[in-house]
Amino acid sequence: MKRPSFPALALAGALALAPLGAVAGESAGPDSAPAWPTHPLALHECLDIALASNPAIRKGVQDIAESQGIALQQKSLFQPKLRSTGGYTQIDSGKIETVSFAPGQPAVSFANPQSWNANLAVIQPIFGGGKLMASARASKLTREAALANHQALVSDTLLSVRVAYQDVLLAAEQITVQEASIHLLEQELADTRRRFDAGTVPRFNVLRAEVELANAKPRLIRARNALRIAKNNLAVLLGFNIPKGTDQDIPLQTSEKMAAEPLDLKLADAINRGLGQRPELGALRTAGKLRGEEVRQAKADYFPQLSGTAGYGWQNRTFVRDLDRELHGWNVGLMLSWDIWDAGLTKGRVAAARAREQRARIDVDDTVRRIELEVRTAFSNFAEARDVLESQARVIEQAEEALRLANARSEAGTGTQLDVLSAQTALTETRTTYSVALHDHNVARAKLERAVGDGVHLLPTATRTTSPAK
């Protein structure tokens, strides 16, 4: 049984791990790495950890938060605004004109040296030449494009985790192969020494067995180093902070062995699925629609802008010095603005917006061709890896049987040491080739699934089997 595919599931998981509060800026701090695992990890566990803790995915969630902020700005253009204003002014009495109505009478001023006012108004855009509706549509498209881009980011990250996990499995399998090779060579050396002590073989045979054993040890050293590097790479993708004081071999273990899962897929179906499911293509198509709305927003400046206002205000009386004496009342009105001539500003904005729209269309066409190429390449690579793996399916059994026969002939005195060493070398190479073929098959499958826009399909625990290499 296969688990659900990941394009939407991965996105939903990432967003679920970053709820609205986190997207709004209340997310965990930069040091919120996952706790170091205390048990070997299965692939699906690694994918879950990556969804929650991978730095690229966590940054992508913040990109969604940014897009939500941009969408909110666009949406605000056609929403009513509640505005409050107020002020207090005190004027030097020397600047206030006074009038004397009769000789000898004190001068009278017609202004208050102190004044205040407070106003509350609602402003509602009514007509913007199409800009208001374009802003509403752009708000929705901005969110959709951000989600599609994040979906592509999640898919790429999970592919990297799958490949890194397979790298760890391959490195561990190569250690097993090299240890088995050294064990065979040690047995051969012990047997050759026994025969040399019995006087049935020359000293040369002992030296050759010792040389073969010494030559095999560097391969084991390199395999162990490859495992250390592979585990470090996987730990970084999962967002782990390696514990302080940890030696070169970090305590990160995997619970699975390499196993090939068949995939029945035709090239034509793969191309159709890729063109229909790839999030990058969806993001570019949405971006093209968004560029079209930007053209409409730019062209809206050719038309007048009309807004309605309604409010209520308070102010002190003009001819009364007591500031507590006030006037208040309501007001309604319309505001019309129209740049009849703007020296080509609007024309330039429209031209730039149209160029961006055309570029978006070209990007879509180019991406369609590029996705088809990626699918064809991934399909071809998977077919090659599958054929190579099938060609190696029974070779290990044949190599083991060849080694058994070489040992039997050597024991009977009809074979040579060279036959035994050659058979041992062939068995090691066969096991190595098979493990690499199995790794390449699984990686090629993961890349093909990514190319066609499918998610990650995981095998249930009961069907996970070990590799023939032991």
Stockholm file with secondary structure:
# STOCKHOLM 1.0

chainA/1-470         MKRPSFPALALAGALALAPLGAVAGESAGPDSAPAWPTHPLALHECLDIALASNPAIRKGVQDIAESQGIALQQKSLFQPKLRSTGGYTQIDSGKIETVSFAPGQPAVSFANPQSWNANLAVIQPIFGGGKLMASARASKLTREAALANHQALVSDTLLSVRVAYQDVLLAAEQITVQEASIHLLEQELADTRRRFDAGTVPRFNVLRAEVELANAKPRLIRARNALRIAKNNLAVLLGFNIPKGTDQDIPLQTSEKMAAEPLDLKLADAINRGLGQRPELGALRTAGKLRGEEVRQAKADYFPQLSGTAGYGWQNRTFVRDLDRELHGWNVGLMLSWDIWDAGLTKGRVAAARAREQRARIDVDDTVRRIELEVRTAFSNFAEARDVLESQARVIEQAEEALRLANARSEAGTGTQLDVLSAQTALTETRTTYSVALHDHNVARAKLERAVGDGVHLLPTATRTTSPAK
#=GR chainA/1-470 SS CCCCCHHHHHHHHHHHTSCHHIIIIICCCTTCCCCCCSSCBCHHHHHHHHHHHCHHHHHHHHHHHHHHHHHHHHHHTTSCEEEEEEEEEECCGGGSCEECSSTTSCCEESSCSEEEEEEEEEEEEEECTTHHHHHHHHHHHHHHHHHHHHHHHHHHHHHHHHHHHHHHHHHHHHHHHHHHHHHHHHHHHHHHHHHHHHTSSCHHHHHHHHHHHHHHHHHHHHHHHHHHHHHHHHHHHTTCCCCTTCCSSCSCCBCCCCCCCCCCCCHHHHHHHHHHHCHHHHHHHHHHHHHHHHHHHHHGGGSCEEEEEEEEEEEECSSCCCTTCEEEEEEEEEEEECCSCCTTHHHHHHHHHHHHHHHHHHHHHHHHHHHHHHHHHHHHHHHHHHHHHHHTTTHHHHHHHHHHHHHHHHHHTSSCHHHHHHHHHHHHHHHHHHHHHHHHHHHHHHHHHHHTTCCCCCCCGGGCCCCSCC
#=GC SS_cons         CCCCCHHHHHHHHHHHTSCHHIIIIICCCTTCCCCCCSSCBCHHHHHHHHHHHCHHHHHHHHHHHHHHHHHHHHHHTTSCEEEEEEEEEECCGGGSCEECSSTTSCCEESSCSEEEEEEEEEEEEEECTTHHHHHHHHHHHHHHHHHHHHHHHHHHHHHHHHHHHHHHHHHHHHHHHHHHHHHHHHHHHHHHHHHHHHTSSCHHHHHHHHHHHHHHHHHHHHHHHHHHHHHHHHHHHTTCCCCTTCCSSCSCCBCCCCCCCCCCCCHHHHHHHHHHHCHHHHHHHHHHHHHHHHHHHHHGGGSCEEEEEEEEEEEECSSCCCTTCEEEEEEEEEEEECCSCCTTHHHHHHHHHHHHHHHHHHHHHHHHHHHHHHHHHHHHHHHHHHHHHHHTTTHHHHHHHHHHHHHHHHHHTSSCHHHHHHHHHHHHHHHHHHHHHHHHHHHHHHHHHHHTTCCCCCCCGGGCCCCSCC
//
